[in-house]
Amino acid sequence: YEAIVHAGLEDMFTNQDSLTFFVLKDEVMTGWLTSFRYSCIDQVPVKVMADFLRSYTADGYYPSTVLTTSYITVPSLNDDYRFCMRLYPNPSTKSQNLHSMQVGWEQPDPTVYYMNSIITSNIRCTNGGIHVMAQKFLIHKN
């Protein structure tokens, strides 16, 4: 929430009806900050923080329960990125969650870089849903 306040996006994130948030674990967010030599969120330029948050938010509610192994492409709140989402396509095993998601950004070439590190999914909130990621997306402009 600290990042949302810093970016000045409280209205957008609290008043929009249907969003899907891809949230980084604290240590991953800290790693992103330090990789750009910021010691805290308040040091990140407002525009950079706002673009980052919009890039990790899908326009619409997409729980894993509505996905199949065929990917769907949905817009992010950052016009530069579109998400590709699907369920993990391999047959499930005892150690694999049936709703294990793959999420990536669609690239211009049109490669999709999938992330397999959704560690918690389908957390319901009043304006959509949250999926927690153990790493950031592989490609990100700043």
C-alpha positions as CSV (number, residue, x, y, z in Angstrom):
1,Y,0.0,0.0,0.0
2,E,2.9,2.3,0.7
3,A,3.9,2.2,-3.0
4,I,0.3,3.0,-4.1
5,V,0.2,6.0,-1.8
6,H,3.7,7.2,-3.0
7,A,2.6,6.9,-6.6
8,G,-0.6,8.9,-6.0
9,L,-2.8,6.0,-7.2
10,E,-5.1,5.5,-4.2
11,D,-8.2,6.5,-6.2
12,M,-7.5,4.3,-9.1
13,F,-6.6,1.2,-7.0
14,T,-9.5,1.6,-4.5
15,N,-12.3,2.9,-6.8
16,Q,-11.9,0.7,-9.9
17,D,-14.3,-2.3,-9.8
18,S,-12.4,-5.2,-11.3
19,L,-8.6,-5.5,-11.2
20,T,-6.1,-8.3,-10.9
21,F,-3.0,-7.3,-8.8
22,F,0.3,-9.2,-9.2
23,V,2.1,-8.4,-6.0
24,L,5.7,-9.0,-5.3
25,K,6.9,-10.6,-2.0
26,D,8.6,-8.0,0.2
27,E,12.1,-9.3,-0.4
28,V,11.6,-9.2,-4.2
29,M,10.3,-5.6,-4.0
30,T,13.3,-4.7,-1.9
31,G,15.6,-6.4,-4.5
32,W,14.0,-4.3,-7.2
33,L,14.5,-1.1,-5.2
34,T,18.1,-1.8,-4.5
35,S,18.8,-2.8,-8.1
36,F,18.1,0.8,-9.0
37,R,19.9,2.1,-5.9
38,Y,16.8,3.2,-4.0
39,S,16.9,2.5,-0.3
40,C,13.1,2.9,0.1
41,I,9.9,3.4,-1.9
42,D,9.9,7.2,-1.1
43,Q,13.1,7.6,-3.2
44,V,11.6,6.1,-6.3
45,P,10.4,8.9,-8.7
46,V,6.6,9.0,-8.6
47,K,6.2,8.4,-12.4
48,V,8.5,5.3,-12.2
49,M,6.5,3.9,-9.2
50,A,3.2,4.6,-10.9
51,D,4.3,2.9,-14.2
52,F,5.7,-0.1,-12.2
53,L,2.4,-0.6,-10.3
54,R,0.3,-0.2,-13.4
55,S,2.5,-2.7,-15.2
56,Y,1.7,-5.3,-12.5
57,T,-2.1,-4.7,-12.5
58,A,-4.5,-6.3,-15.1
59,D,-7.6,-4.5,-16.1
60,G,-10.2,-7.1,-15.1
61,Y,-10.6,-9.9,-12.5
62,Y,-8.7,-13.1,-13.5
63,P,-8.6,-15.8,-10.8
64,S,-6.9,-19.0,-11.8
65,T,-10.2,-20.8,-11.7
66,V,-11.3,-19.1,-14.9
67,L,-8.1,-20.0,-16.8
68,T,-7.3,-23.0,-18.9
69,T,-4.0,-24.3,-20.4
70,S,-4.6,-22.0,-23.4
71,Y,-3.3,-18.6,-22.7
72,I,-5.4,-15.4,-22.7
73,T,-4.1,-12.0,-23.3
74,V,-5.4,-9.1,-21.2
75,P,-4.4,-5.5,-20.9
76,S,-2.5,-4.1,-18.0
77,L,-3.1,-0.6,-16.6
78,N,0.2,0.4,-18.3
79,D,-0.4,0.8,-22.0
80,D,3.0,-0.6,-22.8
81,Y,2.2,-4.1,-21.5
82,R,-0.3,-6.9,-22.0
83,F,-0.4,-10.0,-19.8
84,C,-0.6,-13.5,-21.0
85,M,-2.1,-15.9,-18.5
86,R,-2.8,-19.6,-18.4
87,L,-2.8,-22.6,-16.1
88,Y,0.4,-24.6,-16.0
89,P,0.0,-26.9,-19.0
90,N,1.7,-30.1,-17.6
91,P,-0.5,-32.8,-16.1
92,S,-0.8,-32.3,-12.4
93,T,1.2,-34.3,-9.9
94,K,0.9,-34.7,-6.2
95,S,3.1,-31.7,-5.6
96,Q,1.5,-29.4,-8.2
97,N,-1.5,-27.2,-7.5
98,L,-4.3,-27.7,-10.0
99,H,-4.7,-23.9,-10.2
100,S,-1.0,-23.2,-10.7
101,M,-0.7,-20.2,-13.0
102,Q,1.8,-19.0,-15.6
103,V,1.8,-15.3,-16.2
104,G,4.0,-13.2,-18.4
105,W,4.1,-10.1,-20.5
106,E,3.4,-10.3,-24.2
107,Q,6.5,-9.2,-26.1
108,P,6.5,-7.4,-29.5
109,D,8.2,-10.4,-31.2
110,P,5.5,-12.1,-30.1
111,T,7.4,-14.2,-27.5
112,V,5.7,-14.6,-24.1
113,Y,8.0,-14.7,-21.1
114,Y,6.2,-16.8,-18.6
115,M,6.7,-16.7,-14.9
116,N,6.1,-19.9,-13.0
117,S,6.4,-18.3,-9.6
118,I,2.9,-17.4,-8.5
119,I,3.2,-18.6,-5.0
120,T,-0.3,-17.6,-3.7
121,S,-3.2,-17.0,-6.0
122,N,-6.9,-16.1,-5.9
123,I,-6.8,-13.8,-2.8
124,R,-10.1,-12.0,-3.1
125,C,-10.3,-8.2,-2.4
126,T,-13.1,-5.8,-2.7
127,N,-12.0,-4.5,-6.2
128,G,-10.7,-7.8,-7.7
129,G,-8.0,-10.3,-6.9
130,I,-4.4,-10.7,-5.9
131,H,-1.7,-13.2,-7.0
132,V,1.6,-13.1,-5.1
133,M,4.8,-13.6,-7.1
134,A,8.1,-14.9,-5.9
135,Q,10.0,-12.9,-8.6
136,K,9.4,-10.0,-10.8
137,F,8.6,-10.3,-14.5
138,L,11.7,-11.0,-16.6
139,I,11.4,-7.9,-18.9
140,H,10.6,-4.5,-17.4
141,K,11.3,-1.1,-18.9
142,N,12.1,1.8,-16.6
